[in-house]
Amino acid sequence: MRLLKRKPEPEPEPEPDLAGQILRLRGQVAAFLDAKVMELKSSRDGASVPIDFLRHMLTRGDTCPCRIAMNLLTEDKS
């Protein structure tokens, strides 16, 4: 009589860390917006304008960084 070895049960995949993904994405959006502001600041017209004013012009007063980034990305495609 031969004994059969049990196959090891596969370990369940860990659940994705949604909170970590959201924080990483928020950081990427903030870096994208900062890069756009610095792009404006490095232009000839933006050199004499304060950064906060450039950021306000770029965001058009909107407070949602994700919506701002999506609007900027759509403008870049057109």
SVG drawing of the C-alpha trace seen along z (x, -y; Angstrom):
<svg xmlns="http://www.w3.org/2000/svg" viewBox="-13 -89 26 91">
<polyline fill="none" stroke="black" stroke-width="0.4" points="0.0,0.0 1.4,-3.3 0.7,-6.6 -0.3,-9.5 1.2,-12.9 -1.1,-15.8 -0.5,-18.6 0.1,-21.8 -2.8,-24.1 -2.1,-27.3 -1.8,-30.3 -4.6,-32.8 -3.4,-36.0 -3.3,-38.9 -6.0,-41.5 -4.8,-44.6 -4.0,-47.4 -6.5,-49.9 -5.5,-52.6 -1.9,-52.3 -2.8,-52.5 -4.9,-55.6 -2.1,-57.3 0.4,-56.4 -1.9,-57.8 -2.5,-61.0 1.2,-61.5 1.5,-61.0 -1.2,-63.5 0.4,-66.0 3.8,-65.5 2.1,-65.9 0.5,-69.2 3.7,-70.5 5.5,-69.7 2.9,-71.6 3.3,-74.6 7.1,-74.5 6.7,-74.2 4.7,-77.5 7.2,-79.1 10.1,-78.3 8.5,-79.9 9.3,-83.5 5.8,-84.8 5.6,-82.9 9.1,-83.8 7.8,-87.0 4.6,-85.5 4.4,-84.0 4.0,-80.2 0.8,-80.3 -0.8,-82.5 0.3,-80.1 -1.1,-77.2 -4.4,-79.0 -4.5,-79.9 -3.7,-76.2 -6.4,-74.8 -8.9,-77.5 -9.9,-77.5 -10.9,-73.8 -9.9,-72.0 -10.0,-68.4 -6.5,-67.5 -7.7,-64.4 -10.3,-66.4 -7.6,-69.1 -5.2,-66.4 -7.8,-64.8 -8.8,-68.2 -5.1,-69.0 -4.5,-65.6 -7.6,-66.1 -6.4,-69.5 -2.9,-68.1 -4.5,-65.4 -6.4,-68.0"/>
</svg>
